[in-house]
Amino acid sequence: MQVGTAQQLIAGGVVELAVVSGVDLFGLDVILNVQRLLRSAQGAYEAVRVDGMPELLPSFDRLMRPTTGGRTA
């Protein structure tokens, strides 16, 4: 999916270079452990959050969005 998004950004002239990173394969046990750790971190974050801090930590409930640094020279 990320490679397709990168290809579209390049083909559309939005960026000249896109870097795609990630892991090709996760085991279910790894995913479940990461979700457990993230939910724990989210709960702790909400307990200490004060005004001015970002509202949310990363989440598995939303799709990842591409990040671009603009055009390269």
All heavy atoms as a GROMACS GRO file, in nm:
protein
  540
    1MET      N    1   0.082  -0.119   0.000
    1MET     CA    2   0.000   0.000   0.000
    1MET      C    3   0.087   0.126   0.000
    1MET      O    4   0.061   0.220  -0.073
    1MET     CB    5  -0.094  -0.004   0.120
    1MET     CG    6  -0.202   0.099   0.117
    1MET     SD    7  -0.306   0.083   0.262
    1MET     CE    8  -0.459   0.049   0.185
    2GLN      N    9   0.192   0.125   0.082
    2GLN     CA   10   0.280   0.242   0.089
    2GLN      C   11   0.356   0.262  -0.041
    2GLN      O   12   0.378   0.375  -0.084
    2GLN     CB   13   0.377   0.228   0.206
    2GLN     CG   14   0.311   0.239   0.341
    2GLN     CD   15   0.409   0.215   0.453
    2GLN    OE1   16   0.510   0.148   0.437
    2GLN    NE2   17   0.380   0.270   0.569
    3VAL      N   18   0.395   0.153  -0.105
    3VAL     CA   19   0.466   0.164  -0.232
    3VAL      C   20   0.373   0.224  -0.337
    3VAL      O   21   0.414   0.310  -0.416
    3VAL     CB   22   0.521   0.027  -0.278
    3VAL    CG1   23   0.575   0.033  -0.419
    3VAL    CG2   24   0.629  -0.021  -0.182
    4GLY      N   25   0.247   0.183  -0.337
    4GLY     CA   26   0.149   0.239  -0.431
    4GLY      C   27   0.127   0.388  -0.408
    4GLY      O   28   0.119   0.466  -0.504
    5THR      N   29   0.119   0.428  -0.282
    5THR     CA   30   0.103   0.570  -0.250
    5THR      C   31   0.224   0.649  -0.296
    5THR      O   32   0.212   0.757  -0.354
    5THR     CB   33   0.081   0.589  -0.098
    5THR    OG1   34  -0.037   0.520  -0.060
    5THR    CG2   35   0.068   0.736  -0.063
    6ALA      N   36   0.343   0.594  -0.272
    6ALA     CA   37   0.466   0.661  -0.316
    6ALA      C   38   0.467   0.676  -0.467
    6ALA      O   39   0.502   0.782  -0.520
    6ALA     CB   40   0.589   0.582  -0.269
    7GLN      N   41   0.427   0.571  -0.538
    7GLN     CA   42   0.423   0.576  -0.685
    7GLN      C   43   0.327   0.685  -0.732
    7GLN      O   44   0.358   0.760  -0.824
    7GLN     CB   45   0.383   0.439  -0.741
    7GLN     CG   46   0.391   0.428  -0.892
    7GLN     CD   47   0.265   0.474  -0.962
    7GLN    OE1   48   0.155   0.466  -0.909
    7GLN    NE2   49   0.281   0.523  -1.084
    8GLN      N   50   0.212   0.696  -0.669
    8GLN     CA   51   0.114   0.798  -0.707
    8GLN      C   52   0.168   0.939  -0.681
    8GLN      O   53   0.147   1.030  -0.762
    8GLN     CB   54  -0.016   0.778  -0.631
    8GLN     CG   55  -0.094   0.656  -0.677
    8GLN     CD   56  -0.217   0.630  -0.592
    8GLN    OE1   57  -0.239   0.693  -0.489
    8GLN    NE2   58  -0.298   0.535  -0.637
    9LEU      N   59   0.235   0.958  -0.569
    9LEU     CA   60   0.292   1.089  -0.537
    9LEU      C   61   0.398   1.129  -0.640
    9LEU      O   62   0.405   1.244  -0.682
    9LEU     CB   63   0.352   1.090  -0.396
    9LEU     CG   64   0.252   1.080  -0.280
    9LEU    CD1   65   0.325   1.055  -0.149
    9LEU    CD2   66   0.168   1.206  -0.272
   10ILE      N   67   0.480   1.033  -0.680
   10ILE     CA   68   0.584   1.060  -0.780
   10ILE      C   69   0.520   1.086  -0.915
   10ILE      O   70   0.552   1.184  -0.983
   10ILE     CB   71   0.685   0.944  -0.787
   10ILE    CG1   72   0.765   0.937  -0.656
   10ILE    CG2   73   0.780   0.961  -0.906
   10ILE    CD1   74   0.847   0.810  -0.640
   11ALA      N   75   0.428   0.998  -0.957
   11ALA     CA   76   0.363   1.013  -1.088
   11ALA      C   77   0.283   1.142  -1.097
   11ALA      O   78   0.276   1.204  -1.204
   11ALA     CB   79   0.271   0.893  -1.114
   12GLY      N   80   0.226   1.187  -0.987
   12GLY     CA   81   0.148   1.310  -0.986
   12GLY      C   82   0.231   1.435  -0.973
   12GLY      O   83   0.177   1.546  -0.971
   13GLY      N   84   0.362   1.420  -0.961
   13GLY     CA   85   0.449   1.537  -0.950
   13GLY      C   86   0.447   1.602  -0.813
   13GLY      O   87   0.499   1.712  -0.796
   14VAL      N   88   0.389   1.535  -0.714
   14VAL     CA   89   0.384   1.591  -0.579
   14VAL      C   90   0.523   1.587  -0.516
   14VAL      O   91   0.564   1.681  -0.448
   14VAL     CB   92   0.282   1.514  -0.492
   14VAL    CG1   93   0.282   1.565  -0.349
   14VAL    CG2   94   0.143   1.523  -0.553
   15VAL      N   95   0.595   1.477  -0.538
   15VAL     CA   96   0.732   1.463  -0.488
   15VAL      C   97   0.818   1.404  -0.598
   15VAL      O   98   0.768   1.342  -0.692
   15VAL     CB   99   0.741   1.373  -0.362
   15VAL    CG1  100   0.662   1.430  -0.247
   15VAL    CG2  101   0.694   1.232  -0.393
   16GLU      N  102   0.947   1.424  -0.589
   16GLU     CA  103   1.040   1.365  -0.684
   16GLU      C  104   1.100   1.236  -0.630
   16GLU      O  105   1.146   1.152  -0.706
   16GLU     CB  106   1.151   1.464  -0.718
   16GLU     CG  107   1.099   1.585  -0.793
   16GLU     CD  108   1.208   1.688  -0.820
   16GLU    OE1  109   1.326   1.659  -0.794
   16GLU    OE2  110   1.174   1.797  -0.865
   17LEU      N  111   1.100   1.223  -0.498
   17LEU     CA  112   1.158   1.107  -0.434
   17LEU      C  113   1.070   1.071  -0.314
   17LEU      O  114   1.030   1.159  -0.238
   17LEU     CB  115   1.300   1.139  -0.385
   17LEU     CG  116   1.369   1.033  -0.300
   17LEU    CD1  117   1.402   0.910  -0.386
   17LEU    CD2  118   1.496   1.090  -0.240
   18ALA      N  119   1.039   0.943  -0.300
   18ALA     CA  120   0.962   0.896  -0.185
   18ALA      C  121   1.038   0.781  -0.121
   18ALA      O  122   1.092   0.695  -0.190
   18ALA     CB  123   0.823   0.850  -0.229
   19VAL      N  124   1.045   0.782   0.010
   19VAL     CA  125   1.109   0.675   0.084
   19VAL      C  126   1.000   0.597   0.155
   19VAL      O  127   0.920   0.653   0.227
   19VAL     CB  128   1.210   0.730   0.187
   19VAL    CG1  129   1.271   0.618   0.269
   19VAL    CG2  130   1.317   0.811   0.118
   20VAL      N  131   0.997   0.466   0.130
   20VAL     CA  132   0.898   0.380   0.192
   20VAL      C  133   0.969   0.290   0.290
   20VAL      O  134   1.067   0.225   0.256
   20VAL     CB  135   0.825   0.294   0.084
   20VAL    CG1  136   0.725   0.201   0.149
   20VAL    CG2  137   0.758   0.385  -0.018
   21SER      N  138   0.921   0.289   0.412
   21SER     CA  139   0.984   0.204   0.513
   21SER      C  140   0.878   0.118   0.579
   21SER      O  141   0.759   0.139   0.563
   21SER     CB  142   1.055   0.291   0.618
   21SER     OG  143   0.960   0.370   0.686
   22GLY      N  144   0.922   0.022   0.650
   22GLY     CA  145   0.830  -0.065   0.721
   22GLY      C  146   0.884  -0.206   0.728
   22GLY      O  147   1.001  -0.231   0.696
   23VAL      N  148   0.800  -0.295   0.766
   23VAL     CA  149   0.837  -0.435   0.781
   23VAL      C  150   0.748  -0.515   0.689
   23VAL      O  151   0.628  -0.493   0.682
   23VAL     CB  152   0.820  -0.480   0.927
   23VAL    CG1  153   0.847  -0.627   0.943
   23VAL    CG2  154   0.909  -0.398   1.018
   24ASP      N  155   0.807  -0.609   0.618
   24ASP     CA  156   0.731  -0.690   0.524
   24ASP      C  157   0.636  -0.787   0.592
   24ASP      O  158   0.531  -0.820   0.539
   24ASP     CB  159   0.825  -0.768   0.434
   24ASP     CG  160   0.906  -0.678   0.343
   24ASP    OD1  161   0.856  -0.570   0.308
   24ASP    OD2  162   1.018  -0.717   0.309
   25LEU      N  163   0.672  -0.837   0.708
   25LEU     CA  164   0.593  -0.941   0.771
   25LEU      C  165   0.602  -0.931   0.922
   25LEU      O  166   0.710  -0.919   0.977
   25LEU     CB  167   0.644  -1.079   0.725
   25LEU     CG  168   0.575  -1.200   0.783
   25LEU    CD1  169   0.430  -1.207   0.735
   25LEU    CD2  170   0.649  -1.326   0.740
   26PHE      N  171   0.488  -0.934   0.987
   26PHE     CA  172   0.481  -0.939   1.132
   26PHE      C  173   0.414  -1.069   1.171
   26PHE      O  174   0.317  -1.110   1.109
   26PHE     CB  175   0.394  -0.826   1.188
   26PHE     CG  176   0.464  -0.697   1.214
   26PHE    CD1  177   0.424  -0.582   1.151
   26PHE    CD2  178   0.567  -0.690   1.305
   26PHE    CE1  179   0.486  -0.462   1.176
   26PHE    CE2  180   0.630  -0.570   1.331
   26PHE     CZ  181   0.590  -0.455   1.266
   27GLY      N  182   0.459  -1.131   1.278
   27GLY     CA  183   0.388  -1.244   1.334
   27GLY      C  184   0.274  -1.192   1.419
   27GLY      O  185   0.282  -1.082   1.475
   28LEU      N  186   0.166  -1.266   1.430
   28LEU     CA  187   0.050  -1.224   1.509
   28LEU      C  188   0.089  -1.195   1.653
   28LEU      O  189   0.040  -1.097   1.711
   28LEU     CB  190  -0.059  -1.331   1.503
   28LEU     CG  191  -0.188  -1.299   1.579
   28LEU    CD1  192  -0.250  -1.169   1.528
   28LEU    CD2  193  -0.285  -1.415   1.568
   29ASP      N  194   0.179  -1.273   1.710
   29ASP     CA  195   0.220  -1.249   1.848
   29ASP      C  196   0.288  -1.114   1.864
   29ASP      O  197   0.268  -1.043   1.963
   29ASP     CB  198   0.310  -1.361   1.900
   29ASP     CG  199   0.436  -1.381   1.816
   29ASP    OD1  200   0.433  -1.351   1.695
   29ASP    OD2  201   0.537  -1.429   1.871
   30VAL      N  202   0.366  -1.072   1.764
   30VAL     CA  203   0.432  -0.941   1.768
   30VAL      C  204   0.328  -0.830   1.761
   30VAL      O  205   0.332  -0.733   1.837
   30VAL     CB  206   0.535  -0.928   1.654
   30VAL    CG1  207   0.592  -0.787   1.648
   30VAL    CG2  208   0.647  -1.029   1.671
   31ILE      N  209   0.232  -0.843   1.670
   31ILE     CA  210   0.127  -0.741   1.654
   31ILE      C  211   0.046  -0.728   1.782
   31ILE      O  212   0.021  -0.616   1.830
   31ILE     CB  213   0.037  -0.775   1.535
   31ILE    CG1  214   0.115  -0.763   1.405
   31ILE    CG2  215  -0.086  -0.683   1.532
   31ILE    CD1  216   0.042  -0.814   1.283
   32LEU      N  217   0.006  -0.839   1.840
   32LEU     CA  218  -0.073  -0.834   1.964
   32LEU      C  219   0.006  -0.771   2.078
   32LEU      O  220  -0.048  -0.694   2.157
   32LEU     CB  221  -0.121  -0.974   2.002
   32LEU     CG  222  -0.222  -1.036   1.906
   32LEU    CD1  223  -0.250  -1.182   1.945
   32LEU    CD2  224  -0.350  -0.955   1.901
   33ASN      N  225   0.135  -0.800   2.087
   33ASN     CA  226   0.218  -0.741   2.192
   33ASN      C  227   0.234  -0.590   2.171
   33ASN      O  228   0.224  -0.512   2.266
   33ASN     CB  229   0.355  -0.809   2.197
   33ASN     CG  230   0.433  -0.769   2.320
   33ASN    OD1  231   0.378  -0.765   2.430
   33ASN    ND2  232   0.560  -0.739   2.302
   34VAL      N  233   0.255  -0.548   2.048
   34VAL     CA  234   0.267  -0.405   2.019
   34VAL      C  235   0.137  -0.334   2.052
   34VAL      O  236   0.137  -0.225   2.110
   34VAL     CB  237   0.310  -0.383   1.872
   34VAL    CG1  238   0.297  -0.238   1.834
   34VAL    CG2  239   0.452  -0.431   1.850
   35GLN      N  240   0.023  -0.394   2.016
   35GLN     CA  241  -0.106  -0.333   2.048
   35GLN      C  242  -0.124  -0.320   2.199
   35GLN      O  243  -0.170  -0.217   2.248
   35GLN     CB  244  -0.221  -0.416   1.990
   35GLN     CG  245  -0.238  -0.398   1.842
   35GLN     CD  246  -0.355  -0.480   1.789
   35GLN    OE1  247  -0.376  -0.594   1.830
   35GLN    NE2  248  -0.430  -0.421   1.700
   36ARG      N  249  -0.086  -0.424   2.273
   36ARG     CA  250  -0.098  -0.420   2.419
   36ARG      C  251  -0.011  -0.309   2.478
   36ARG      O  252  -0.056  -0.231   2.562
   36ARG     CB  253  -0.057  -0.555   2.478
   36ARG     CG  254  -0.069  -0.563   2.630
   36ARG     CD  255  -0.020  -0.698   2.683
   36ARG     NE  256   0.120  -0.723   2.652
   36ARG     CZ  257   0.223  -0.669   2.718
   36ARG    NH1  258   0.202  -0.585   2.816
   36ARG    NH2  259   0.347  -0.698   2.683
   37LEU      N  260   0.112  -0.298   2.430
   37LEU     CA  261   0.202  -0.194   2.479
   37LEU      C  262   0.151  -0.055   2.443
   37LEU      O  263   0.157   0.038   2.524
   37LEU     CB  264   0.342  -0.215   2.422
   37LEU     CG  265   0.416  -0.339   2.473
   37LEU    CD1  266   0.543  -0.362   2.392
   37LEU    CD2  267   0.447  -0.325   2.621
   38LEU      N  268   0.099  -0.038   2.320
   38LEU     CA  269   0.048   0.091   2.279
   38LEU      C  270  -0.073   0.132   2.362
   38LEU      O  271  -0.083   0.246   2.406
   38LEU     CB  272   0.012   0.090   2.130
   38LEU     CG  273  -0.047   0.220   2.076
   38LEU    CD1  274   0.050   0.336   2.095
   38LEU    CD2  275  -0.084   0.204   1.929
   39ARG      N  276  -0.165   0.039   2.385
   39ARG     CA  277  -0.283   0.072   2.467
   39ARG      C  278  -0.243   0.110   2.609
   39ARG      O  279  -0.301   0.200   2.668
   39ARG     CB  280  -0.381  -0.045   2.464
   39ARG     CG  281  -0.450  -0.055   2.330
   39ARG     CD  282  -0.565  -0.154   2.329
   39ARG     NE  283  -0.626  -0.152   2.197
   39ARG     CZ  284  -0.621  -0.253   2.112
   39ARG    NH1  285  -0.560  -0.364   2.145
   39ARG    NH2  286  -0.680  -0.244   1.994
   40SER      N  287  -0.143   0.042   2.662
   40SER     CA  288  -0.093   0.076   2.795
   40SER      C  289  -0.034   0.217   2.796
   40SER      O  290  -0.061   0.297   2.886
   40SER     CB  291   0.012  -0.026   2.838
   40SER     OG  292   0.067   0.010   2.962
   41ALA      N  293   0.045   0.249   2.693
   41ALA     CA  294   0.104   0.382   2.683
   41ALA      C  295  -0.003   0.489   2.666
   41ALA      O  296   0.005   0.597   2.724
   41ALA     CB  297   0.203   0.388   2.566
   42GLN      N  298  -0.108   0.459   2.586
   42GLN     CA  299  -0.217   0.554   2.567
   42GLN      C  300  -0.287   0.583   2.698
   42GLN      O  301  -0.320   0.698   2.729
   42GLN     CB  302  -0.315   0.502   2.462
   42GLN     CG  303  -0.262   0.506   2.322
   42GLN     CD  304  -0.350   0.432   2.223
   42GLN    OE1  305  -0.417   0.335   2.258
   42GLN    NE2  306  -0.350   0.478   2.099
   43GLY      N  307  -0.311   0.478   2.779
   43GLY     CA  308  -0.377   0.497   2.908
   43GLY      C  309  -0.293   0.582   3.002
   43GLY      O  310  -0.344   0.673   3.069
   44ALA      N  311  -0.163   0.556   3.006
   44ALA     CA  312  -0.074   0.635   3.092
   44ALA      C  313  -0.067   0.779   3.044
   44ALA      O  314  -0.066   0.873   3.124
   44ALA     CB  315   0.066   0.572   3.093
   45TYR      N  316  -0.064   0.798   2.912
   45TYR     CA  317  -0.057   0.932   2.854
   45TYR      C  318  -0.181   1.013   2.892
   45TYR      O  319  -0.171   1.128   2.930
   45TYR     CB  320  -0.044   0.921   2.703
   45TYR     CG  321  -0.027   1.052   2.631
   45TYR    CD1  322   0.097   1.115   2.629
   45TYR    CD2  323  -0.132   1.112   2.564
   45TYR    CE1  324   0.115   1.236   2.562
   45TYR    CE2  325  -0.114   1.232   2.496
   45TYR     CZ  326   0.008   1.293   2.496
   45TYR     OH  327   0.025   1.412   2.430
   46GLU      N  328  -0.297   0.951   2.882
   46GLU     CA  329  -0.421   1.021   2.916
   46GLU      C  330  -0.423   1.061   3.064
   46GLU      O  331  -0.479   1.164   3.099
   46GLU     CB  332  -0.543   0.935   2.882
   46GLU     CG  333  -0.572   0.930   2.734
   46GLU     CD  334  -0.595   1.068   2.672
   46GLU    OE1  335  -0.667   1.151   2.731
   46GLU    OE2  336  -0.540   1.093   2.564
   47ALA      N  337  -0.360   0.982   3.149
   47ALA     CA  338  -0.357   1.011   3.292
   47ALA      C  339  -0.274   1.134   3.324
   47ALA      O  340  -0.300   1.202   3.424
   47ALA     CB  341  -0.306   0.889   3.370
   48VAL      N  342  -0.173   1.164   3.243
   48VAL     CA  343  -0.083   1.276   3.272
   48VAL      C  344  -0.098   1.392   3.173
   48VAL      O  345  -0.032   1.494   3.187
   48VAL     CB  346   0.065   1.232   3.276
   48VAL    CG1  347   0.086   1.128   3.385
   48VAL    CG2  348   0.110   1.180   3.141
   49ARG      N  349  -0.186   1.376   3.073
   49ARG     CA  350  -0.199   1.477   2.967
   49ARG      C  351  -0.250   1.609   3.024
   49ARG      O  352  -0.341   1.613   3.105
   49ARG     CB  353  -0.296   1.428   2.860
   49ARG     CG  354  -0.303   1.520   2.742
   49ARG     CD  355  -0.396   1.466   2.635
   49ARG     NE  356  -0.411   1.565   2.532
   49ARG     CZ  357  -0.493   1.670   2.539
   49ARG    NH1  358  -0.570   1.686   2.643
   49ARG    NH2  359  -0.498   1.757   2.441
   50VAL      N  360  -0.187   1.718   2.982
   50VAL     CA  361  -0.231   1.853   3.018
   50VAL      C  362  -0.249   1.932   2.890
   50VAL      O  363  -0.203   1.893   2.782
   50VAL     CB  364  -0.128   1.923   3.111
   50VAL    CG1  365  -0.117   1.850   3.244
   50VAL    CG2  366   0.007   1.934   3.045
   51ASP      N  367  -0.318   2.046   2.900
   51ASP     CA  368  -0.339   2.131   2.783
   51ASP      C  369  -0.207   2.165   2.716
   51ASP      O  370  -0.107   2.189   2.781
   51ASP     CB  371  -0.410   2.260   2.823
   51ASP     CG  372  -0.555   2.237   2.861
   51ASP    OD1  373  -0.610   2.133   2.820
   51ASP    OD2  374  -0.611   2.322   2.932
   52GLY      N  375  -0.208   2.163   2.584
   52GLY     CA  376  -0.089   2.194   2.507
   52GLY      C  377  -0.016   2.070   2.457
   52GLY      O  378   0.065   2.079   2.366
   53MET      N  379  -0.043   1.956   2.518
   53MET     CA  380   0.017   1.831   2.471
   53MET      C  381  -0.066   1.777   2.355
   53MET      O  382  -0.188   1.802   2.349
   53MET     CB  383   0.023   1.727   2.583
   53MET     CG  384   0.121   1.761   2.693
   53MET     SD  385   0.112   1.647   2.835
   53MET     CE  386   0.173   1.497   2.762
   54PRO      N  387  -0.007   1.706   2.262
   54PRO     CA  388  -0.086   1.645   2.154
   54PRO      C  389  -0.197   1.559   2.211
   54PRO      O  390  -0.183   1.501   2.318
   54PRO     CB  391   0.015   1.559   2.078
   54PRO     CG  392   0.149   1.615   2.114
   54PRO     CD  393   0.135   1.672   2.251
   55GLU      N  394  -0.310   1.552   2.138
   55GLU     CA  395  -0.425   1.481   2.191
   55GLU      C  396  -0.409   1.330   2.187
   55GLU      O  397  -0.459   1.261   2.274
   55GLU     CB  398  -0.551   1.522   2.116
   55GLU     CG  399  -0.592   1.664   2.150
   55GLU     CD  400  -0.731   1.696   2.099
   55GLU    OE1  401  -0.811   1.604   2.082
   55GLU    OE2  402  -0.756   1.814   2.075
   56LEU      N  403  -0.342   1.277   2.084
   56LEU     CA  404  -0.337   1.133   2.069
   56LEU      C  405  -0.196   1.083   2.040
   56LEU      O  406  -0.120   1.148   1.969
   56LEU     CB  407  -0.427   1.087   1.955
   56LEU     CG  408  -0.577   1.104   1.973
   56LEU    CD1  409  -0.649   1.068   1.844
   56LEU    CD2  410  -0.628   1.018   2.086
   57LEU      N  411  -0.164   0.968   2.093
   57LEU     CA  412  -0.045   0.895   2.053
   57LEU      C  413  -0.079   0.816   1.927
   57LEU      O  414  -0.196   0.810   1.887
   57LEU     CB  415  -0.004   0.798   2.165
   57LEU     CG  416   0.052   0.861   2.291
   57LEU    CD1  417   0.075   0.754   2.397
   57LEU    CD2  418   0.181   0.934   2.262
   58PRO      N  419   0.018   0.752   1.863
   58PRO     CA  420  -0.014   0.668   1.747
   58PRO      C  421  -0.122   0.567   1.782
   58PRO      O  422  -0.139   0.529   1.897
   58PRO     CB  423   0.119   0.598   1.718
   58PRO     CG  424   0.223   0.685   1.778
   58PRO     CD  425   0.158   0.750   1.896
   59SER      N  426  -0.195   0.524   1.681
   59SER     CA  427  -0.307   0.434   1.704
   59SER      C  428  -0.318   0.331   1.594
   59SER      O  429  -0.282   0.357   1.479
   59SER     CB  430  -0.436   0.516   1.711
   59SER     OG  431  -0.547   0.430   1.717
   60PHE      N  432  -0.370   0.214   1.626
   60PHE     CA  433  -0.399   0.112   1.527
   60PHE      C  434  -0.540   0.131   1.472
   60PHE      O  435  -0.586   0.053   1.390
   60PHE     CB  436  -0.386  -0.027   1.588
   60PHE     CG  437  -0.244  -0.067   1.613
   60PHE    CD1  438  -0.193  -0.069   1.741
   60PHE    CD2  439  -0.162  -0.104   1.508
   60PHE    CE1  440  -0.063  -0.106   1.764
   60PHE    CE2  441  -0.031  -0.140   1.530
   60PHE     CZ  442   0.020  -0.141   1.658
   61ASP      N  443  -0.612   0.232   1.519
   61ASP     CA  444  -0.750   0.253   1.479
   61ASP      C  445  -0.764   0.338   1.354
   61ASP      O  446  -0.874   0.360   1.305
   61ASP     CB  447  -0.828   0.321   1.592
   61ASP     CG  448  -0.829   0.237   1.719
   61ASP    OD1  449  -0.817   0.112   1.708
   61ASP    OD2  450  -0.839   0.295   1.828
   62ARG      N  451  -0.653   0.392   1.302
   62ARG     CA  452  -0.657   0.479   1.184
   62ARG      C  453  -0.551   0.433   1.084
   62ARG      O  454  -0.449   0.378   1.122
   62ARG     CB  455  -0.627   0.624   1.225
   62ARG     CG  456  -0.734   0.683   1.315
   62ARG     CD  457  -0.703   0.826   1.356
   62ARG     NE  458  -0.570   0.846   1.411
   62ARG     CZ  459  -0.537   0.824   1.538
   62ARG    NH1  460  -0.624   0.777   1.623
   62ARG    NH2  461  -0.414   0.848   1.580
   63LEU      N  462  -0.575   0.459   0.956
   63LEU     CA  463  -0.478   0.428   0.854
   63LEU      C  464  -0.359   0.522   0.865
   63LEU      O  465  -0.372   0.637   0.905
   63LEU     CB  466  -0.539   0.445   0.715
   63LEU     CG  467  -0.646   0.345   0.676
   63LEU    CD1  468  -0.706   0.384   0.541
   63LEU    CD2  469  -0.589   0.205   0.670
   64MET      N  470  -0.241   0.472   0.829
   64MET     CA  471  -0.124   0.558   0.823
   64MET      C  472  -0.138   0.651   0.704
   64MET      O  473  -0.196   0.615   0.602
   64MET     CB  474   0.003   0.474   0.807
   64MET     CG  475   0.035   0.391   0.928
   64MET     SD  476   0.183   0.291   0.903
   64MET     CE  477   0.307   0.419   0.891
   65ARG      N  478  -0.088   0.768   0.714
   65ARG     CA  479  -0.092   0.866   0.606
   65ARG      C  480   0.050   0.897   0.562
   65ARG      O  481   0.141   0.901   0.643
   65ARG     CB  482  -0.160   0.995   0.652
   65ARG     CG  483  -0.303   0.975   0.696
   65ARG     CD  484  -0.388   0.946   0.575
   65ARG     NE  485  -0.527   0.928   0.618
   65ARG     CZ  486  -0.606   0.838   0.566
   65ARG    NH1  487  -0.565   0.758   0.473
   65ARG    NH2  488  -0.730   0.828   0.607
   66PRO      N  489   0.068   0.921   0.432
   66PRO     CA  490   0.203   0.953   0.386
   66PRO      C  491   0.250   1.086   0.443
   66PRO      O  492   0.171   1.177   0.464
   66PRO     CB  493   0.188   0.959   0.234
   66PRO     CG  494   0.044   0.985   0.210
   66PRO     CD  495  -0.030   0.922   0.326
   67THR      N  496   0.378   1.094   0.468
   67THR     CA  497   0.440   1.218   0.512
   67THR      C  498   0.539   1.260   0.405
   67THR      O  499   0.621   1.180   0.362
   67THR     CB  500   0.514   1.196   0.645
   67THR    OG1  501   0.422   1.145   0.742
   67THR    CG2  502   0.575   1.325   0.695
   68THR      N  503   0.527   1.382   0.360
   68THR     CA  504   0.620   1.430   0.257
   68THR      C  505   0.693   1.551   0.310
   68THR      O  506   0.639   1.630   0.386
   68THR     CB  507   0.546   1.467   0.128
   68THR    OG1  508   0.454   1.574   0.156
   68THR    CG2  509   0.470   1.348   0.070
   69GLY      N  510   0.816   1.562   0.268
   69GLY     CA  511   0.896   1.676   0.309
   69GLY      C  512   0.901   1.784   0.203
   69GLY      O  513   0.982   1.874   0.208
   70GLY      N  514   0.813   1.773   0.104
   70GLY     CA  515   0.813   1.872  -0.004
   70GLY      C  516   0.900   1.826  -0.119
   70GLY      O  517   0.953   1.716  -0.120
   71ARG      N  518   0.915   1.913  -0.214
   71ARG     CA  519   0.994   1.878  -0.332
   71ARG      C  520   1.143   1.879  -0.301
   71ARG      O  521   1.188   1.954  -0.219
   71ARG     CB  522   0.967   1.980  -0.444
   71ARG     CG  523   0.831   1.968  -0.502
   71ARG     CD  524   0.820   2.064  -0.621
   71ARG     NE  525   0.698   2.040  -0.691
   71ARG     CZ  526   0.683   1.956  -0.792
   71ARG    NH1  527   0.785   1.888  -0.835
   71ARG    NH2  528   0.568   1.940  -0.850
   72THR      N  529   1.213   1.793  -0.372
   72THR     CA  530   1.358   1.792  -0.359
   72THR      C  531   1.418   1.866  -0.477
   72THR      O  532   1.356   1.879  -0.582
   72THR     CB  533   1.412   1.648  -0.357
   72THR    OG1  534   1.373   1.581  -0.475
   72THR    CG2  535   1.361   1.573  -0.235
   73ALA      N  536   1.539   1.918  -0.460
   73ALA     CA  537   1.604   1.993  -0.567
   73ALA      C  538   1.661   1.900  -0.670
   73ALA      O  539   1.688   1.788  -0.651
   73ALA     CB  540   1.713   2.081  -0.509
   0.00000   0.00000   0.00000
